[in-house]
Every structure is written in C-alpha cells, then in structure tokens.
Amino acid sequence: MSLSISESPPPVTDLRLVEDEAAVAVCWPLMRQLRPHLASAAELVSRWRRQAASGYRLLALWRDGRPVALAGFRVQDNLVHGVHLYVDDLVTDEAERSGGHGARLMVWLVEEGRAVGCSRLVLDTPLTNVLGHRFYYRNGLLATALRFAQPLSPQE
C-alpha cells in the first residue's frame, strides 16, 4: 500500500488476544523484531503452545490483517511481588513506533491485571534499551530491580 504525504494509514482498531496457531504464525515477523533468535513461524508457534500451557497469552493490535504491536504476558505468583501480571514481550513494529500502539497495549495490560486480581505489572528490559526505558517511565512504570542471569546451556 502506497500513501501520499497527506494520507495516513488506516486506524488500528482491532485489539485482541491471539488464540490460534495460524494467528500466532502471522505474528512471527513482528515478534522477531524483539526476539531475533526465533528462527521461524513454526518455532514461535511451538514455543507459544508450550508457554500457553502455563498461562502465557499473546495480545495483538492489528491493521489490515497484520499485527502492528504485540504483548506476551502471564499471571505469576511469587514471594517478591505476590500475584502479578508479568509482561514477557512488548513490541511495536519499527515502522509504527510513536503511534500510541505501545501505550494502548499497556492500558489493556494494566486493566487486565487489575481485573484478574494482580497487585502489580512487572516486566524486564535490557539495560541498553534506553528508548524502552523512556517509554516505560512515561507509562507509569518504575525501575525497581536489577536482574542477573547466568547461561546454563552452551546455546546461550
């Protein structure tokens, strides 16, 4: 689709959970912008299926049959946060950034967390993700921890 300078893309109004393998596969190119190690749509579908068995859900904002923003999340319970909504994945298509899509997903995630009785929303982001940090601060999140990790397999 080609747009003239005076035209803008059609509005994004379709915000919904992704609940079948075909729709998950369509999300792969966008998820790969955030998770470049995902080699194929089939790998994303396989991981989604496995993680969904333990509560992972995928939310997407769609335009013309293609996702422009995604949020993968789950409800967790631990001693640090109690019952909380954990955001595994949050990505807006590079060509669609600064269009309010991420903020729209965040509003939905906060509302969903409250609706299911969560005490807070939690997500991790790399220290190098400075633009992401600015987005999170603008959307009411605060940096409250530093996460440490150690690879346990040679593949990492």
Stockholm file with secondary structure:
# STOCKHOLM 1.0

chainA/1-156         MSLSISESPPPVTDLRLVEDEAAVAVCWPLMRQLRPHLASAAELVSRWRRQAASGYRLLALWRDGRPVALAGFRVQDNLVHGVHLYVDDLVTDEAERSGGHGARLMVWLVEEGRAVGCSRLVLDTPLTNVLGHRFYYRNGLLATALRFAQPLSPQE
#=GR chainA/1-156 SS CCCCTTCCCCCCCEEEEECSHHHHHHHHHHHHHHCTTCCCHHHHHHHHHHHHTTTCEEEEEEETTEEEEEEEEEEEEETTTEEEEEEEEEEECGGGTTSSHHHHHHHHHHHHHHHTTCSEEEECCCTTCHHHHHHHHHTTCCCCCCCCCCCCSTTC
#=GC SS_cons         CCCCTTCCCCCCCEEEEECSHHHHHHHHHHHHHHCTTCCCHHHHHHHHHHHHTTTCEEEEEEETTEEEEEEEEEEEEETTTEEEEEEEEEEECGGGTTSSHHHHHHHHHHHHHHHTTCSEEEECCCTTCHHHHHHHHHTTCCCCCCCCCCCCSTTC
//
